[in-house]
Amino acid sequence: MGKLIIYTDGGSRGNPGKAAIGVVVGDKEYGEAIGTTTNNVAEYRAVVFALKKAKQLLGKEKSKEAELEVRMDSELVYSQLTGKYKLKEESLFPLFIEIWNLKQEFKKVEFVHVLREKNREADKLVNQALDGLLF
């Protein structure tokens, strides 16, 4: 089994504002409205969703042997998840811990920062979910 490539993005219109996530796991795409929150929370929630979805798609046994590459265009979230930046925003602590715990379900999880142009599909899913929001 090769490395599973995942793209994640989160966004809000307003900060905080109407928010959504976009995730591409292999060849499967997911976009979902997540209510009203900040952009950073949306970015983290996209990573949480992606790791949960990968485990669901792979199954418990295959997950233990799986290597994931999670690509994102949020430099802040990437830098916090890789330990380059300290996590200061208390609202992100529970999400950071959830991601840390979810990582343990896989053989290896690597977080990679990509330019926005390389994350278009996940970004498109965020905007499609936001455009469909009914509040």
C-alpha positions in Angstrom: 0.0 0.0 0.0 1.4 3.4 -1.0 1.2 6.6 0.8 -2.4 8.0 1.1 -2.4 11.7 0.0 -4.9 13.9 1.7 -5.7 17.6 1.1 -7.5 19.7 3.7 -8.8 23.2 3.9 -11.1 25.2 6.2 -12.5 28.6 5.9 -14.9 31.1 7.3 -16.6 34.2 5.8 -16.0 36.6 8.6 -13.7 35.7 11.5 -15.7 34.3 13.2 -18.3 33.7 10.6 -20.0 31.0 8.5 -17.5 28.2 8.2 -16.9 25.1 6.2 -14.3 22.4 5.6 -13.1 20.7 2.4 -11.2 17.4 2.4 -9.9 15.2 -0.4 -8.9 11.7 0.7 -7.3 9.9 -2.3 -10.0 10.2 -5.0 -12.9 11.0 -2.6 -14.1 14.5 -1.9 -15.9 15.9 1.1 -17.3 19.4 1.8 -19.3 20.3 4.9 -20.7 23.4 6.6 -19.6 23.5 10.2 -21.5 26.4 11.6 -20.1 29.7 12.8 -16.4 29.7 13.9 -13.0 31.1 13.1 -10.8 30.3 10.2 -8.2 28.6 12.3 -10.8 26.3 14.0 -12.1 25.4 10.5 -8.6 24.5 9.3 -8.1 22.3 12.4 -11.6 20.7 12.0 -10.7 19.8 8.4 -7.6 17.9 9.6 -9.7 16.1 12.2 -12.3 15.2 9.6 -9.6 14.0 7.2 -8.0 11.6 9.7 -11.3 10.2 10.8 -12.4 9.7 7.2 -9.1 8.0 6.3 -9.5 5.6 9.2 -13.1 4.9 8.2 -12.2 4.3 4.6 -9.1 2.1 5.3 -10.6 0.2 8.2 -9.0 -0.4 11.6 -6.4 -3.0 10.5 -5.2 -1.3 7.3 -5.0 2.1 9.2 -2.3 0.6 11.5 -0.1 0.1 8.5 -1.0 3.2 6.5 1.2 6.1 5.8 -0.6 9.4 5.3 0.5 12.7 3.9 -1.8 15.5 4.9 -1.3 18.5 2.7 -2.7 22.0 3.7 -2.2 25.6 2.7 -2.5 27.0 6.2 1.0 27.8 7.3 -0.1 28.4 10.8 -1.8 25.0 11.3 1.0 23.2 9.5 3.6 25.0 11.7 1.7 24.2 14.9 1.1 20.5 14.0 4.8 20.0 13.2 6.0 21.8 16.4 7.5 24.8 14.6 5.1 27.2 16.3 3.7 27.0 19.7 -0.1 26.6 20.1 -1.3 29.8 21.9 -5.0 29.9 21.0 -6.9 28.0 23.7 -9.8 27.2 21.5 -7.5 25.1 19.4 -6.1 22.9 22.2 -8.9 20.3 22.1 -8.6 20.0 18.3 -4.8 19.7 18.5 -5.1 16.9 21.1 -7.7 15.1 19.0 -5.4 15.3 15.9 -2.5 14.0 18.1 -4.6 11.1 19.3 -5.9 10.3 15.8 -2.3 10.2 14.4 -1.6 7.2 16.7 -4.1 5.1 14.7 -1.7 5.2 11.7 1.8 3.9 11.0 2.9 7.4 9.9 1.2 10.8 9.5 3.2 13.6 7.8 1.9 17.1 7.6 3.0 19.1 4.5 2.5 22.7 3.7 1.5 23.4 0.1 0.8 26.6 -1.8 -2.8 27.6 -2.2 -2.6 26.8 -5.9 -1.8 23.2 -5.0 -4.8 22.9 -2.7 -7.5 24.1 -5.2 -9.7 21.1 -4.9 -10.1 21.3 -1.1 -10.5 25.1 -1.3 -13.3 24.6 -3.9 -15.1 22.2 -1.6 -15.0 24.8 1.2 -16.5 27.4 -1.0 -19.2 25.1 -2.3 -20.2 24.2 1.2 -20.2 27.9 2.2 -22.3 28.9 -0.8 -24.9 26.3 0.2 -25.1 27.4 3.8 -28.5 28.3 5.2 -28.3 30.0 8.6 
